Amino acid sequence: MYLLKTCSTCKRIMKQVKEFGEFEIIDIKVNAPSEAEIDELAKKAGGYELIFNKQSQKYRLQGLKEKSLSELDYRKLLLEEYTFLKRPVFLIDDKMFIGNGKATVDLLTKYLMSTKK
């Protein structure tokens, strides 16, 4: 599980899923994902844009919303700044759950419930 330990949303989601067991936690502020990890996450997700956090303050402050970014741009930004990684990211079995949206968290919870049996 990639997250930011200081993020209240990540804490809330962790609390919600802890009944399903322990997760290996990678605090991206302490251990920023390596180039290989970013590439692997993007490959599993289907692209760098899909793991990119467009809600990040730096995204707005740098005026990136107004720019047309390529996959290479997203990759470069993800490697430069850990807060650009959408979080949390759960890697469970061959599944990947990215972000804190209600639909994503619901899918994650349903998946965890189905594997708990």
Stockholm file with secondary structure:
# STOCKHOLM 1.0

chainA/1-117         MYLLKTCSTCKRIMKQVKEFGEFEIIDIKVNAPSEAEIDELAKKAGGYELIFNKQSQKYRLQGLKEKSLSELDYRKLLLEEYTFLKRPVFLIDDKMFIGNGKATVDLLTKYLMSTKK
#=GR chainA/1-117 SS CEECTTCHHHHHHHHHHGGGCCCCCEETTTSCCCHHHHHHHHHHHTSSGGGBCTTCHHHHHTTGGGSCCCHHHHHHHHHHCGGGBCSCEEEETTEEEESCCHHHHHHHHHHHHHHHC
#=GC SS_cons         CEECTTCHHHHHHHHHHGGGCCCCCEETTTSCCCHHHHHHHHHHHTSSGGGBCTTCHHHHHTTGGGSCCCHHHHHHHHHHCGGGBCSCEEEETTEEEESCCHHHHHHHHHHHHHHHC
//
